[in-house]
Amino acid sequence: MSFIVADEINGALFIQTPCEGAFYQQNGKLGFFCSLLETRNEWSHFLGLPYYFDLIRRSIESRQRVRGDMEFCEWEDDRASIKLEFKMLDLPNNLGIANEEIHSRLLELEEPALQLSNEIGKLGSDIARKASGFGDQSLEALLFTVQSSKDPSVKGRALEELTAKLFESVPGFRMAGQLRTVTATEEIDISLLNASTNPVMSREAAFILVECKNWSGKCGRSEFSLLREKMQNRKDRCSLGFLVSWNGFNETITKEMLRGSREKLLIVPLTGVDIRKAIQAGSFEKVLLEGLYDAIHL
């Protein structure tokens, strides 16, 4: 078996693969050696890291028996991190097509673990929301609190709950966890699972992140940059985010949006005006689609 680089196959100098690893040739066939590594202190899924990786390992071993297009190599757990190594066999000789096949197989391997993790997250979220009284207040009552409360923390919490309820009113959207989820490295106001059948929304990735700012002033470019970083940390599972700023945005956000106009990631700005409009019209999905269109055609 010999490891190869991209330019030895099709003249390309570089190709970015969906995970750490290396292409190799064996008996004239192209394969990919894949190494998945995650640390416990940075793990943010609801299903624990050992159980999540164990499900991926089971998927690999099942495909090895049934399809013969994968080969399990090594499992290493040093208590701080877990490493899972395996081979993808019989890939197309064109590296571009092979890269797409690697991405497709990785998604299939991770699907059972991701599904279970999401179900655990949904169950935990439902229990936490009941315990904290989430859902007891109407949209109008929450809106009144956001607009009239003198307590910043109360106003902020009401805006987060109001925004979450509006997003969950969109067909196919549901909360992936509790409000204001805190991981080892970041805090996320709202994380949504995207199962929308809308032709526009369905093109986006599985997760949607939402950040809420109930400041007395306007949001600027730094808040956009922070949300973009959180989206980038979702392992290519988040392509769409919404930044809700009750009192609007500074002009600097236009430059920030134009700077990232060639990226796959898209952040849609929403204001208090948009929230009030959605409640009055009774259709938050329409407001989202209008905001999405404006962000794309900026």
C-alpha angles and dihedrals in degrees: 000000000000127000115226140190127229099258091058089066111036108356095262116140098208142006126186112223125202092246141016113285146086139260117241139181124226125172089348094304128115120236138167127226107212128197121190115192127177131169122221097228092056097043112118105171118112091234111073118256097246092051093044093051091042090059090050089050091051090051090052093049091047092052090046090057099038107032103016092217096115137047126201113226115169145351118198126180118178094171091251096063143359125227123195120188129186143147130247109212136203098020122173112270092234105089095212092054090041090054091054090049091052090052091049093050092048091054090050092049093050097042098089093047093045092048093051092045091052092049091051089048092050092050092048091046093052092050093046092047092051091048092051095043095249111170097024094108126065123237090254092052092049091047090052090052093050092050100041112027117108093202111090093205092051091047091048094049091047091051091051092050092044091050093046092051091049093051091048088054088066111094110253096017121110136161114268093199143346125306114281099012113200120207129180091273109023149015122238121195099200131004118188135193111226114218094144120150091200106121091233101042094040090065090065125089126271097268132052122193124208128191123192125205119186095179125152087234135043129282121247140197095288091068090052091051093050092051091048090054091052090050091050089054092061094087095249091307096110125062101152131057137170126212112200114198112176094204098039135247140293119247089253091077091069091061090045091052092047090049090058096039093113094051124099090231116088127194117194118203118219128183138197087265089061092049093051090046091053093050093047093047095041093227120097092168091064091051091049093050091049091050091046091051092049092049092050095047097043 
